[in-house]
Amino acid sequence: TLKDVEVGDQVLCVGLYHKRILTVTRLTNTTIICGFEKFRKDSGNSIPLDAWNHSCIEILTPEKLLQLELQEKQFKLAKKCSQASYHLFSIDTLEAISNLIDQENQNVKKSCLTQ
């Protein structure tokens, strides 16, 4: 739990538009401080609680770290693909890419239907 967090531990900060890893720099009886950001020890909610910029922290488990790393890798790969100069690619390469995209779209549709 967050009550067991110690200075130097890493925590996962989750906001509306971000997930990032923070390091605990200071503790009080009721507060976890990570640099200039403060969070309640009992709930993990940011202090002050701001509806427009709400974030909270949670224990960083190996599973959450792996998930975060995979999400970052997916984001970087998607960005790289979006910036490619496709107009310079050969027809064969473009057809292979198109087939991969079609196949992946079908897999996504199937997985959505089975959930």
SELOVO-134985 format. One record per residue (C-alpha): residue number from 1; residue in three letters; x, y, z. Coordinates in steps of 0.05 Angstrom, whole numbers. Each point is the difference from the previous one (the first is absolute). Example, Ala and Ser with C-alpha at 12.3 -4.5 7.8 and 13.67 -1.06 7.14 Angstrom:
REM residues 2
<r><num>1</num><residuo>Ala</residuo><xx>246</xx><yy>-90</yy><zz>156</zz></r>
<r><num>2</num><residuo>Ser</residuo><xx>27</xx><yy>69</yy><zz>-13</zz></r>
//
This chain:
REM residues 115
<r><num>1</num><residuo>Thr</residuo><xx>0</xx><yy>0</yy><zz>0</zz></r>
<r><num>2</num><residuo>Leu</residuo><xx>20</xx><yy>73</yy><zz>-5</zz></r>
<r><num>3</num><residuo>Lys</residuo><xx>9</xx><yy>2</yy><zz>75</zz></r>
<r><num>4</num><residuo>Asp</residuo><xx>60</xx><yy>-46</yy><zz>-9</zz></r>
<r><num>5</num><residuo>Val</residuo><xx>35</xx><yy>44</yy><zz>-51</zz></r>
<r><num>6</num><residuo>Glu</residuo><xx>69</xx><yy>25</yy><zz>19</zz></r>
<r><num>7</num><residuo>Val</residuo><xx>44</xx><yy>56</yy><zz>-25</zz></r>
<r><num>8</num><residuo>Gly</residuo><xx>34</xx><yy>-22</yy><zz>-64</zz></r>
<r><num>9</num><residuo>Asp</residuo><xx>-57</xx><yy>-46</yy><zz>-22</zz></r>
<r><num>10</num><residuo>Gln</residuo><xx>-30</xx><yy>9</yy><zz>-68</zz></r>
<r><num>11</num><residuo>Val</residuo><xx>-75</xx><yy>9</yy><zz>-8</zz></r>
<r><num>12</num><residuo>Leu</residuo><xx>-46</xx><yy>2</yy><zz>-61</zz></r>
<r><num>13</num><residuo>Cys</residuo><xx>-33</xx><yy>68</yy><zz>-10</zz></r>
<r><num>14</num><residuo>Val</residuo><xx>-64</xx><yy>-5</yy><zz>-41</zz></r>
<r><num>15</num><residuo>Gly</residuo><xx>-35</xx><yy>61</yy><zz>-27</zz></r>
<r><num>16</num><residuo>Leu</residuo><xx>-54</xx><yy>12</yy><zz>-52</zz></r>
<r><num>17</num><residuo>Tyr</residuo><xx>51</xx><yy>6</yy><zz>-56</zz></r>
<r><num>18</num><residuo>His</residuo><xx>63</xx><yy>-32</yy><zz>27</zz></r>
<r><num>19</num><residuo>Lys</residuo><xx>32</xx><yy>-57</yy><zz>37</zz></r>
<r><num>20</num><residuo>Arg</residuo><xx>70</xx><yy>11</yy><zz>28</zz></r>
<r><num>21</num><residuo>Ile</residuo><xx>47</xx><yy>-25</yy><zz>52</zz></r>
<r><num>22</num><residuo>Leu</residuo><xx>18</xx><yy>44</yy><zz>59</zz></r>
<r><num>23</num><residuo>Thr</residuo><xx>50</xx><yy>-9</yy><zz>56</zz></r>
<r><num>24</num><residuo>Val</residuo><xx>-20</xx><yy>12</yy><zz>72</zz></r>
<r><num>25</num><residuo>Thr</residuo><xx>44</xx><yy>56</yy><zz>28</zz></r>
<r><num>26</num><residuo>Arg</residuo><xx>-32</xx><yy>13</yy><zz>67</zz></r>
<r><num>27</num><residuo>Leu</residuo><xx>-54</xx><yy>-27</yy><zz>47</zz></r>
<r><num>28</num><residuo>Thr</residuo><xx>-43</xx><yy>28</yy><zz>55</zz></r>
<r><num>29</num><residuo>Asn</residuo><xx>-53</xx><yy>-35</yy><zz>41</zz></r>
<r><num>30</num><residuo>Thr</residuo><xx>-54</xx><yy>16</yy><zz>-52</zz></r>
<r><num>31</num><residuo>Thr</residuo><xx>37</xx><yy>20</yy><zz>-63</zz></r>
<r><num>32</num><residuo>Ile</residuo><xx>45</xx><yy>-32</yy><zz>-53</zz></r>
<r><num>33</num><residuo>Ile</residuo><xx>44</xx><yy>52</yy><zz>-35</zz></r>
<r><num>34</num><residuo>Cys</residuo><xx>31</xx><yy>-14</yy><zz>-68</zz></r>
<r><num>35</num><residuo>Gly</residuo><xx>42</xx><yy>60</yy><zz>-19</zz></r>
<r><num>36</num><residuo>Phe</residuo><xx>-48</xx><yy>59</yy><zz>-1</zz></r>
<r><num>37</num><residuo>Glu</residuo><xx>-63</xx><yy>-43</yy><zz>-1</zz></r>
<r><num>38</num><residuo>Lys</residuo><xx>-39</xx><yy>-22</yy><zz>62</zz></r>
<r><num>39</num><residuo>Phe</residuo><xx>-48</xx><yy>-58</yy><zz>8</zz></r>
<r><num>40</num><residuo>Arg</residuo><xx>-44</xx><yy>-25</yy><zz>57</zz></r>
<r><num>41</num><residuo>Lys</residuo><xx>28</xx><yy>-62</yy><zz>33</zz></r>
<r><num>42</num><residuo>Asp</residuo><xx>-69</xx><yy>-30</yy><zz>13</zz></r>
<r><num>43</num><residuo>Ser</residuo><xx>-28</xx><yy>7</yy><zz>-71</zz></r>
<r><num>44</num><residuo>Gly</residuo><xx>58</xx><yy>19</yy><zz>-46</zz></r>
<r><num>45</num><residuo>Asn</residuo><xx>-39</xx><yy>61</yy><zz>-25</zz></r>
<r><num>46</num><residuo>Ser</residuo><xx>39</xx><yy>62</yy><zz>-18</zz></r>
<r><num>47</num><residuo>Ile</residuo><xx>2</xx><yy>60</yy><zz>47</zz></r>
<r><num>48</num><residuo>Pro</residuo><xx>-34</xx><yy>46</yy><zz>-12</zz></r>
<r><num>49</num><residuo>Leu</residuo><xx>-55</xx><yy>-40</yy><zz>-32</zz></r>
<r><num>50</num><residuo>Asp</residuo><xx>-12</xx><yy>34</yy><zz>-67</zz></r>
<r><num>51</num><residuo>Ala</residuo><xx>-56</xx><yy>-24</yy><zz>-46</zz></r>
<r><num>52</num><residuo>Trp</residuo><xx>36</xx><yy>27</yy><zz>-61</zz></r>
<r><num>53</num><residuo>Asn</residuo><xx>68</xx><yy>-29</yy><zz>15</zz></r>
<r><num>54</num><residuo>His</residuo><xx>-16</xx><yy>-60</yy><zz>44</zz></r>
<r><num>55</num><residuo>Ser</residuo><xx>52</xx><yy>-54</yy><zz>8</zz></r>
<r><num>56</num><residuo>Cys</residuo><xx>13</xx><yy>-54</yy><zz>50</zz></r>
<r><num>57</num><residuo>Ile</residuo><xx>56</xx><yy>-48</yy><zz>17</zz></r>
<r><num>58</num><residuo>Glu</residuo><xx>0</xx><yy>-75</yy><zz>11</zz></r>
<r><num>59</num><residuo>Ile</residuo><xx>52</xx><yy>-53</yy><zz>16</zz></r>
<r><num>60</num><residuo>Leu</residuo><xx>44</xx><yy>-14</yy><zz>-60</zz></r>
<r><num>61</num><residuo>Thr</residuo><xx>-3</xx><yy>-76</yy><zz>-9</zz></r>
<r><num>62</num><residuo>Pro</residuo><xx>42</xx><yy>-38</yy><zz>-51</zz></r>
<r><num>63</num><residuo>Glu</residuo><xx>-63</xx><yy>-13</yy><zz>-40</zz></r>
<r><num>64</num><residuo>Lys</residuo><xx>-18</xx><yy>74</yy><zz>-3</zz></r>
<r><num>65</num><residuo>Leu</residuo><xx>71</xx><yy>18</yy><zz>-19</zz></r>
<r><num>66</num><residuo>Leu</residuo><xx>-1</xx><yy>-51</yy><zz>-57</zz></r>
<r><num>67</num><residuo>Gln</residuo><xx>-68</xx><yy>26</yy><zz>-23</zz></r>
<r><num>68</num><residuo>Leu</residuo><xx>26</xx><yy>72</yy><zz>0</zz></r>
<r><num>69</num><residuo>Glu</residuo><xx>62</xx><yy>-20</yy><zz>-39</zz></r>
<r><num>70</num><residuo>Leu</residuo><xx>-42</xx><yy>-37</yy><zz>-52</zz></r>
<r><num>71</num><residuo>Gln</residuo><xx>-47</xx><yy>60</yy><zz>-7</zz></r>
<r><num>72</num><residuo>Glu</residuo><xx>60</xx><yy>47</yy><zz>-10</zz></r>
<r><num>73</num><residuo>Lys</residuo><xx>29</xx><yy>-48</yy><zz>-52</zz></r>
<r><num>74</num><residuo>Gln</residuo><xx>-67</xx><yy>-4</yy><zz>-36</zz></r>
<r><num>75</num><residuo>Phe</residuo><xx>-6</xx><yy>77</yy><zz>0</zz></r>
<r><num>76</num><residuo>Lys</residuo><xx>71</xx><yy>8</yy><zz>-28</zz></r>
<r><num>77</num><residuo>Leu</residuo><xx>-11</xx><yy>-51</yy><zz>-54</zz></r>
<r><num>78</num><residuo>Ala</residuo><xx>-67</xx><yy>30</yy><zz>-21</zz></r>
<r><num>79</num><residuo>Lys</residuo><xx>32</xx><yy>69</yy><zz>-2</zz></r>
<r><num>80</num><residuo>Lys</residuo><xx>57</xx><yy>-27</yy><zz>-43</zz></r>
<r><num>81</num><residuo>Cys</residuo><xx>-49</xx><yy>-32</yy><zz>-48</zz></r>
<r><num>82</num><residuo>Ser</residuo><xx>-41</xx><yy>64</yy><zz>-4</zz></r>
<r><num>83</num><residuo>Gln</residuo><xx>61</xx><yy>40</yy><zz>-20</zz></r>
<r><num>84</num><residuo>Ala</residuo><xx>24</xx><yy>-48</yy><zz>-54</zz></r>
<r><num>85</num><residuo>Ser</residuo><xx>7</xx><yy>25</yy><zz>-72</zz></r>
<r><num>86</num><residuo>Tyr</residuo><xx>-47</xx><yy>-51</yy><zz>-30</zz></r>
<r><num>87</num><residuo>His</residuo><xx>0</xx><yy>35</yy><zz>-67</zz></r>
<r><num>88</num><residuo>Leu</residuo><xx>72</xx><yy>-23</yy><zz>-8</zz></r>
<r><num>89</num><residuo>Phe</residuo><xx>-15</xx><yy>-73</yy><zz>14</zz></r>
<r><num>90</num><residuo>Ser</residuo><xx>-5</xx><yy>-52</yy><zz>-55</zz></r>
<r><num>91</num><residuo>Ile</residuo><xx>-68</xx><yy>-28</yy><zz>-19</zz></r>
<r><num>92</num><residuo>Asp</residuo><xx>19</xx><yy>-68</yy><zz>28</zz></r>
<r><num>93</num><residuo>Thr</residuo><xx>19</xx><yy>30</yy><zz>67</zz></r>
<r><num>94</num><residuo>Leu</residuo><xx>-64</xx><yy>41</yy><zz>3</zz></r>
<r><num>95</num><residuo>Glu</residuo><xx>-42</xx><yy>-61</yy><zz>-16</zz></r>
<r><num>96</num><residuo>Ala</residuo><xx>35</xx><yy>-40</yy><zz>55</zz></r>
<r><num>97</num><residuo>Ile</residuo><xx>-13</xx><yy>56</yy><zz>49</zz></r>
<r><num>98</num><residuo>Ser</residuo><xx>-72</xx><yy>5</yy><zz>-22</zz></r>
<r><num>99</num><residuo>Asn</residuo><xx>-10</xx><yy>-75</yy><zz>9</zz></r>
<r><num>100</num><residuo>Leu</residuo><xx>30</xx><yy>3</yy><zz>70</zz></r>
<r><num>101</num><residuo>Ile</residuo><xx>-47</xx><yy>58</yy><zz>18</zz></r>
<r><num>102</num><residuo>Asp</residuo><xx>-61</xx><yy>-37</yy><zz>-27</zz></r>
<r><num>103</num><residuo>Gln</residuo><xx>19</xx><yy>-63</yy><zz>38</zz></r>
<r><num>104</num><residuo>Glu</residuo><xx>11</xx><yy>38</yy><zz>65</zz></r>
<r><num>105</num><residuo>Asn</residuo><xx>-66</xx><yy>37</yy><zz>-8</zz></r>
<r><num>106</num><residuo>Gln</residuo><xx>-36</xx><yy>-67</yy><zz>-8</zz></r>
<r><num>107</num><residuo>Asn</residuo><xx>34</xx><yy>-27</yy><zz>63</zz></r>
<r><num>108</num><residuo>Val</residuo><xx>-21</xx><yy>62</yy><zz>39</zz></r>
<r><num>109</num><residuo>Lys</residuo><xx>-73</xx><yy>-7</yy><zz>-24</zz></r>
<r><num>110</num><residuo>Lys</residuo><xx>-1</xx><yy>-74</yy><zz>20</zz></r>
<r><num>111</num><residuo>Ser</residuo><xx>28</xx><yy>14</yy><zz>69</zz></r>
<r><num>112</num><residuo>Cys</residuo><xx>-52</xx><yy>56</yy><zz>11</zz></r>
<r><num>113</num><residuo>Leu</residuo><xx>-56</xx><yy>-47</yy><zz>-19</zz></r>
<r><num>114</num><residuo>Thr</residuo><xx>23</xx><yy>-55</yy><zz>48</zz></r>
<r><num>115</num><residuo>Gln</residuo><xx>5</xx><yy>46</yy><zz>60</zz></r>
//
